[in-house]
Amino acid sequence: MEEKKRLCAYLQGRVQGVGMRYFVRSAAESLGLTGFVKNLDDGRVEITAEGEPEALNKLLEVIENSGVGHITGIETEWKEPTGDFCGFRIER
């Protein structure tokens, strides 16, 4: 079993008002990840997820190929997990 990681990702483009948060939550739950997804005031969507690195990379891949909205860029940052999350939720 690989050591868990925390992924912080910021989606840029037409990613709000297109069902992105619901898609991300569904994908993250199916991959067994914990964390949250939320819209940011600047038009981006923030994803913070914890789990196996393989599952986190799969989440990014699924989002990039989802056809939901129009993603023009994804900024990622890898950190150590905190274990703070129980499940995966949509934040307001």
N, C-alpha and C positions, 0 to 999 in steps of 0.2 A: 504494500500500500504506500502510495506516494505521500509525502508531507503536504498538508493543505496549504493553500495560498489565498491571499485576498487580491481581487482584481478590482481596480477602479477604472471605469471606462466612461468616456464622454462622447456621445454621438452628435455629429454636426450634420446640418442639412435640413430637409423638411422631415422632421422627426416628431413633431408635436401635433396632436389633433388627428393622427392617422392610426391610432391603436397600438403604437409602439410599446407603451408601458405594459399593456395586457399581453402582447406577444412575448415580450422579454420575461414577464413573470411566468407564463406558461412554459416557455423553453427552460428557464432556470429550474422550475419545479420538476420538470421531467428529467433533468440532469442531476437532481439531488443536491442542488446548490441552495445556500441560504444568503440572505441579504435584502437589498431593496433596489427599486428603480423609481426615479422621479424626474419631473420636468424642471428645468432651471429657467430663471427669468430671462436669460440671454438667448433662449430658443433651443438650447441643447437638451439632451436627455442624459442624466447621470445614472450609471449602474454601479453598484457596489455589491460584489458577490464573493462568497467564500466557498471553497471546496477543493477537490482534487484538481491539480493543474490541467490534466487532460480534459476534464469536464468544463473548466473555465475557458480553455481554448476552443472547445466545441461550441460553447455558448457564443463566442465571438463569431465563429464561422457561420453558425445558424443565423445570427442577426444580420451579418453581411450579405447573406444569400436569401434573405427572407422576402424581399420585394415589398416590405412594409415601408411606406414613405419613400424618401430618397436620401440615402446617407451619402454625404460628401466627404466625411472624414471620421475617424475614430481615434481618439487619444487614449492610450492605456498606461496604467501605472500599476506595478506589481508591488505588493507589500506583504508583511507577515500578518496572518489571520489573528483576530482578537477573540473569535468565538462568541461575539455579542449577539448574534442573530439566531432566531428560532423561526424557521420557515423563510419564505421569500414574499415580500410585500410591496405594494405600490404606495409610495408616499405622496402626499399632496404638496 
